[in-house]
Amino acid sequence: MPFTGDIYERVANGPEVPEGLPLVILMTGFTDAGGAVASLIEFAREELRPRPVVVFSNDALLDYRARRPIVTFEQDHLSDYRPPRLELSLARDALGQPFLLLAGYEPDFAWDAFASAAIGFAELFAVTSVTWVHAIGMPVPHTRTLGTTVSGNRADLIESHSIWHPRTQVPATAGHLLEYRFIESGFDTAGFVLLVPHYLAETDYPAATIAGLDRLMAATGLVFTLDELYGENREYLGKVEDQIAGNDELARMVQGLEERYDAYAAGLTGGAPSVAGIREGDLPSADELAAELERFLASRPNGDEDKRG
């Protein structure tokens, strides 16, 4: 059935959704350091058996010229056309526990209508919590645990998982709008910002995917199997360490990031934190570090297809 001006369509013969499930939101878009959200969506679609309940209209929400669909050319003919997807689905974790998953691209248009639709479905299915994840590049070292900043109205998660508490203005994403509207509507809501080393932000960084899944488990009680991702991350870090070991300048740059990060962490535990540990200041630039890792980056798949949502 074609869309008729609405921004979504209920899936005919879709799964029956029980009330009282957590809602997880994963949308690629403005920023996705380390390919974190794209990898989380790929993980969800391949491992968690999502069954679409609602399909959102690309024609209503997507700027095709900014994020072009993929077409396959087979020698002398076109064999496949794959538009991006934005869907609300019923998924299950490793234990078979059901949850709602809103995943795909960040809408380019009709944000207010999209937010209203998302809240309407959350109310219809009486979701118990709303959790979303996104990622930004920060001047932090890859040799330390990947940290997060937490927003929303869940004080328990903010206290236990938020290591940085800025007061700033940033360009909004559709995810920010959803968080704001969900809280206005009385839902327990948490947004996790993954703080990815800025010199690895343009790569597919498995540690960011692991951290995202870890925070989702903490917020929802869901269980995900991470063994394969841990293996990928060990291989990834081995390649990074090989590059660093062969370049004294790069090693000094990473050491400088470590010293500033550790100073910041010590300030936190001492009760008088300073933001000096994660401020750009005199830190090496992302370009400097990325240039030293060029051979490594060239060896990674570009992941463009996945990042389109």
Secondary structure, 3 states (H helix, E strand, C coil): CCCCCCCEEECCCCCCCCCCCEEEEEEECCCCHHHHHHHHHHHHHHHCCCEEEEEECHHHHCCCCCCCCEEEEECCEEEEEECCCEEEEEEECCCCCEEEEEEEECCCCCHHHHHHHHHHHHHHCCCCEEEEEEEEEECCCCCCCCEEEEEECCHHHHHHHECCCCCCCCCCCHHHHHHHHHHHCCCCEEEEEEEEEHHHCCCCCHHHHHHHHHHHHHHHCCCCCCHHHHHHHHHHHHHHHHHHHCCHHHHHHHHHHHHHHHHHHHHHHCCCCCHHHHCCCCCCCHHHHHHHCHHHHHCCCCCHHHHCC
